[in-house]
Amino acid sequence: MTDDDISKAKIVGDFKKLFAKLMDQTVSLTEEAGTSVTGVDKESYDATVSALKQEMENQKEVFNEALENIGSDSTVVPKEDREDLIDIIIDAKKQLEDSRKQMEDLKKELSKSPVADDSSDDSDSDSDE
């Protein structure tokens, strides 16, 4: 979904679809990040993902209800409202992209875990501590 795609939205149904797609991408990103979580942390992470899914569904409902005040899915959104909605969705998309980058950076850092690095072991240190 590009900024250009978002900017082309005109009717209520377009905005509903764009927002739903964004919420679904948020859940997918979180699920992706969780693939590396194991052990005891996995259960907690899965509970967090489940809560996030519910929150995203709630957000979609709230967004859709607000749009229904404008009209049915085929109603053209007035220009002023349309510009505001486009800005909101583009900003949310940018936040999602930032989160995705942070998750990727975190995965890279975790893959360099000191557990796999023997140089962090001080047992053979010549220090006089």
C-alpha positions as CSV (number, residue, x, y, z in Angstrom):
1,M,0.0,0.0,0.0
2,T,1.6,3.2,-1.2
3,D,0.9,6.8,-0.3
4,D,-0.4,7.2,-3.8
5,D,-2.8,4.3,-3.3
6,I,-4.1,6.0,-0.1
7,S,-4.3,9.4,-1.8
8,K,-6.6,7.9,-4.5
9,A,-9.3,6.9,-1.9
10,K,-12.5,8.7,-2.5
11,I,-15.4,6.7,-1.1
12,V,-16.2,5.4,2.4
13,G,-15.6,1.8,1.3
14,D,-12.1,2.7,0.1
15,F,-11.1,4.1,3.5
16,K,-12.6,1.2,5.3
17,K,-10.5,-1.2,3.2
18,L,-7.3,0.8,3.6
19,F,-7.7,1.0,7.3
20,A,-8.5,-2.7,7.6
21,K,-5.4,-3.5,5.6
22,L,-3.3,-1.4,7.8
23,M,-4.7,-3.1,11.0
24,D,-4.1,-6.5,9.4
25,Q,-0.5,-5.6,8.5
26,T,0.1,-4.5,12.1
27,V,-1.1,-7.9,13.4
28,S,1.0,-9.7,10.7
29,L,4.1,-7.7,11.8
30,T,3.6,-8.7,15.4
31,E,3.1,-12.3,14.5
32,E,6.2,-12.3,12.3
33,A,8.2,-10.9,15.2
34,G,6.9,-13.6,17.5
35,T,8.3,-16.5,15.3
36,S,11.6,-16.1,17.1
37,V,10.1,-16.1,20.6
38,T,10.4,-19.5,22.3
39,G,9.9,-21.2,25.7
40,V,8.2,-19.5,28.5
41,D,8.1,-16.2,26.7
42,K,6.1,-17.7,23.8
43,E,2.9,-18.1,25.9
44,S,3.1,-14.5,27.1
45,Y,3.8,-13.3,23.6
46,D,0.9,-15.2,22.1
47,A,-1.4,-13.7,24.7
48,T,-0.1,-10.2,23.7
49,V,-0.7,-11.0,20.0
50,S,-4.2,-12.2,20.8
51,A,-5.0,-9.0,22.7
52,L,-3.5,-7.0,19.8
53,K,-5.8,-8.8,17.4
54,Q,-8.8,-7.9,19.5
55,E,-7.7,-4.3,19.8
56,M,-7.2,-4.0,16.0
57,E,-10.7,-5.4,15.4
58,N,-12.1,-2.9,17.9
59,Q,-10.2,-0.1,16.1
60,K,-11.6,-1.2,12.7
61,E,-15.1,-1.1,14.2
62,V,-14.7,2.4,15.7
63,F,-13.2,3.6,12.4
64,N,-16.0,2.1,10.3
65,E,-18.7,3.5,12.6
66,A,-17.2,7.0,12.3
67,L,-17.2,6.6,8.5
68,E,-20.8,5.4,8.5
69,N,-21.7,8.9,9.8
70,I,-20.6,10.1,6.3
71,G,-22.6,7.6,4.5
72,S,-22.7,4.1,2.9
73,D,-19.6,2.4,1.4
74,S,-20.4,4.0,-2.0
75,T,-20.6,7.6,-0.6
76,V,-17.9,10.0,-1.8
77,V,-16.2,11.4,1.3
78,P,-16.2,15.2,1.3
79,K,-12.9,16.7,0.3
80,E,-12.0,18.2,3.7
81,D,-12.8,14.9,5.5
82,R,-11.0,12.9,2.8
83,E,-7.8,14.9,3.2
84,D,-7.9,14.3,6.9
85,L,-8.5,10.6,6.5
86,I,-5.7,10.3,4.0
87,D,-3.3,12.0,6.4
88,I,-4.4,9.7,9.2
89,I,-3.8,6.6,7.2
90,I,-0.5,7.7,5.7
91,D,0.7,8.6,9.2
92,A,-0.4,5.2,10.5
93,K,1.4,3.5,7.6
94,K,4.6,5.3,8.4
95,Q,4.4,4.3,12.0
96,L,3.9,0.7,10.9
97,E,6.9,0.9,8.6
98,D,9.0,2.4,11.5
99,S,7.9,-0.5,13.8
100,R,8.8,-3.0,11.1
101,K,12.3,-1.5,10.8
102,Q,12.7,-1.5,14.6
103,M,11.6,-5.2,14.8
104,E,14.1,-6.1,12.1
105,D,16.9,-4.2,13.9
106,L,15.9,-6.0,17.2
107,K,16.0,-9.4,15.5
108,K,19.5,-8.6,14.2
109,E,20.6,-7.6,17.7
110,L,19.1,-10.7,19.2
111,S,20.9,-12.9,16.7
112,K,24.1,-11.5,18.0
113,S,23.2,-12.7,21.5
114,P,26.2,-13.0,23.9
115,V,25.0,-16.6,24.6
116,A,26.5,-17.6,21.2
117,D,29.6,-15.5,21.8
118,D,32.3,-17.1,23.9
119,S,34.2,-13.8,24.2
120,S,31.8,-12.6,26.9
121,D,33.0,-15.3,29.3
122,D,35.2,-13.8,32.0
123,S,36.2,-17.1,33.7
124,D,39.7,-17.1,32.1
125,S,40.3,-13.4,32.7
126,D,43.7,-12.4,34.0
127,S,42.2,-9.5,36.0
128,D,43.2,-9.0,39.6
129,E,39.7,-8.2,40.8
